[in-house]
Amino acid sequence: MKFRPAQKADAASLAALSIEVWVGTYLKRGVNSFFAEFALSEFTTARFEALLQDGQDLLMVSENEEGIDGYIQLAENRIAPVDGLSDLEIVTFYVQPRHHGKGIGSSLLDIAIDYSHEKGRQSIWLTTNFENTTAIDFYLAKGFEQVGVTDFRIGDQAYPNHVLVLNTSP
């Protein structure tokens, strides 16, 4: 297991991993065209290439001998959906389910905490679907606290998400 900054050459792998994790996590009863169109338009090689070219966000990957098995994306200057939170958001945090329990998520989270310290932030926040109990359990075990609720929107549809925050003060 190796952790490193994502590179432009990783864009297709990041798109494929994102589709795998998103579909497997949120589409429990089948894939309809509404969600398929969202996933295929949101998680594209071109979008990841643009994100990496922009260089504003931190995007770190976990890589094994075969390829990328997880990543975390952090963004600064984000307006939190709950007052009083820092401007540092974990935008995306995906680990392939078959690699859960190997310490990948914990190591990626440690990278995020170190980044928070480097940037002088006292906390980081994220949102996660209220039905994503696997992720919620992981976050709570790592010290996150639920501080609110917001909606994740796809078109005119809204899906409730928990707002979670982690105090990263040393």
Residue pairs with C-beta under 8 A, 6 or more apart in sequence:
1 62
1 63
1 64
1 102
1 103
1 104
1 107
2 62
2 63
2 64
3 60
3 61
3 62
3 63
3 107
3 108
3 111
4 60
4 61
4 63
5 58
5 59
5 60
5 61
6 14
6 48
6 52
6 59
6 60
6 61
6 71
7 52
8 49
8 52
8 53
10 48
10 52
10 61
10 68
11 45
11 46
11 48
11 49
11 52
12 45
12 48
13 67
13 68
14 48
14 59
14 61
14 68
14 71
15 43
15 44
15 45
15 47
15 48
16 43
17 68
17 69
17 70
17 71
17 94
17 96
18 42
18 43
18 92
18 94
19 39
19 40
19 43
20 96
21 94
21 95
21 96
21 97
22 39
22 42
22 43
22 94
23 31
23 35
23 39
24 97
25 129
25 132
25 134
25 135
26 35
26 129
26 132
27 35
34 154
34 155
34 157
35 154
38 154
38 155
51 57
51 59
51 73
52 59
56 75
56 76
57 73
57 74
57 75
57 91
58 72
58 73
58 74
58 75
58 115
59 71
59 72
59 73
59 74
60 71
60 72
60 108
60 111
61 68
61 70
61 71
62 68
62 69
62 70
62 71
62 95
62 99
62 104
62 107
62 108
63 69
64 99
69 95
69 96
69 99
69 104
70 94
70 95
70 96
70 99
70 104
70 105
70 108
71 92
71 93
71 94
71 108
72 90
72 92
72 93
72 108
72 109
72 111
72 112
73 90
73 91
73 92
73 93
74 88
74 89
74 90
74 91
74 112
74 115
74 124
75 88
75 89
75 91
76 87
76 88
76 119
77 87
78 87
78 88
78 89
78 91
79 87
80 86
80 87
80 89
80 125
80 163
81 127
81 148
81 150
81 163
82 125
82 147
82 148
82 150
82 163
82 165
85 123
85 125
85 147
85 163
85 165
86 116
86 121
86 122
86 123
86 124
86 125
87 121
88 115
88 116
88 119
88 121
88 123
88 124
88 125
89 124
89 125
89 126
90 112
90 124
90 125
90 126
91 126
93 105
93 108
93 109
93 126
93 135
95 104
95 105
95 108
100 134
105 138
106 142
109 142
112 124
113 124
113 166
113 168
116 122
116 123
116 124
116 168
117 168
117 170
121 168
122 167
122 168
122 169
123 165
123 166
123 167
123 168
123 169
124 165
124 166
124 168
125 147
125 163
125 164
125 165
125 166
126 139
126 144
126 163
126 164
127 150
127 152
127 161
127 162
127 163
127 164
128 135
128 136
128 139
128 161
128 162
128 164
129 135
129 152
129 159
129 160
129 161
129 162
130 136
130 149
130 160
130 161
130 162
136 162
136 164
139 164
139 166
140 146
140 164
142 166
143 166
143 167
144 164
144 165
144 166
145 164
145 165
145 166
146 162
146 163
146 164
147 163
147 164
147 165
148 162
148 163
149 160
149 161
149 162
149 163
150 160
150 161
150 163
151 158
151 159
151 160
151 161
152 158
152 159
152 160
152 161
153 159
